[in-house]
Amino acid sequence: MSDNDHPRTRLNNEFQKRYGPSAPEHVKWEVYSQGPPNATMWYATIYIDDVNYGHASAPTRSAAQDAAAQQAYEKLKG
């Protein structure tokens, strides 16, 4: 997977186009885990201007954030 195919990179590039240098002010991540150490589940939610644009769960933090970022990207481009 190239950097441009990575969901969080693609979403960040879209933010830069839309918001320029103020992009970080428009995005908030909520990430947490639950469960025992041998079966932890990660949850990630991304908010854009305080609106939920994506929520996902996965066995790793990165996978949860990637899935939520993909949802957000699809909603923005939709």
C-alpha positions as CSV (number, residue, x, y, z in Angstrom):
1,M,0.0,0.0,0.0
2,S,1.5,3.3,-1.0
3,D,1.3,6.4,1.3
4,N,-1.4,7.9,-0.9
5,D,-3.5,4.7,-0.5
6,H,-3.3,4.8,3.3
7,P,-6.7,5.9,4.7
8,R,-5.4,8.4,7.2
9,T,-3.0,9.9,4.7
10,R,-5.7,10.2,2.1
11,L,-8.0,11.9,4.7
12,N,-5.3,14.3,5.8
13,N,-4.7,15.3,2.2
14,E,-8.4,16.0,1.8
15,F,-8.3,18.1,5.0
16,Q,-5.4,20.1,3.7
17,K,-7.2,20.9,0.4
18,R,-10.4,22.0,2.3
19,Y,-9.0,23.8,5.3
20,G,-5.3,24.5,4.6
21,P,-3.2,25.2,7.7
22,S,-6.2,25.2,10.0
23,A,-7.0,21.6,9.2
24,P,-6.0,20.3,12.7
25,E,-8.5,22.7,14.3
26,H,-11.4,20.9,12.5
27,V,-10.5,17.3,13.4
28,K,-10.8,15.4,16.7
29,W,-10.1,11.8,17.3
30,E,-11.5,9.7,20.2
31,V,-9.6,6.5,20.6
32,Y,-9.8,3.9,23.4
33,S,-9.4,0.2,24.1
34,Q,-11.4,-2.3,26.1
35,G,-10.9,-5.9,27.1
36,P,-8.2,-8.0,28.6
37,P,-4.6,-7.7,27.3
38,N,-4.8,-10.9,25.3
39,A,-8.1,-9.8,23.5
40,T,-8.0,-6.0,23.5
41,M,-10.4,-4.3,21.1
42,W,-9.7,-0.7,20.0
43,Y,-12.4,1.8,19.1
44,A,-11.8,5.0,17.1
45,T,-14.2,7.8,16.3
46,I,-13.3,10.8,14.1
47,Y,-15.2,14.1,14.4
48,I,-15.0,16.8,11.8
49,D,-16.3,20.1,13.1
50,D,-17.8,18.2,16.0
51,V,-19.8,15.9,13.8
52,N,-19.1,12.1,13.9
53,Y,-17.8,11.1,10.4
54,G,-16.6,7.6,11.2
55,H,-16.5,5.0,14.0
56,A,-14.7,1.7,13.9
57,S,-13.4,-1.1,16.1
58,A,-10.5,-3.5,15.4
59,P,-7.9,-5.5,17.3
60,T,-5.3,-2.8,16.8
61,R,-5.4,0.9,17.4
62,S,-4.0,1.6,13.9
63,A,-6.6,-0.6,12.2
64,A,-9.5,1.1,14.1
65,Q,-8.2,4.5,13.1
66,D,-7.7,3.5,9.5
67,A,-11.2,2.1,9.3
68,A,-12.7,5.3,10.8
69,A,-10.6,7.5,8.5
70,Q,-11.9,5.5,5.5
71,Q,-15.5,6.1,6.5
72,A,-14.8,9.8,7.0
73,Y,-13.1,10.1,3.7
74,E,-16.0,8.4,1.9
75,K,-18.5,10.7,3.6
76,L,-16.5,13.8,2.7
77,K,-16.1,12.8,-1.0
78,G,-19.6,11.2,-1.2
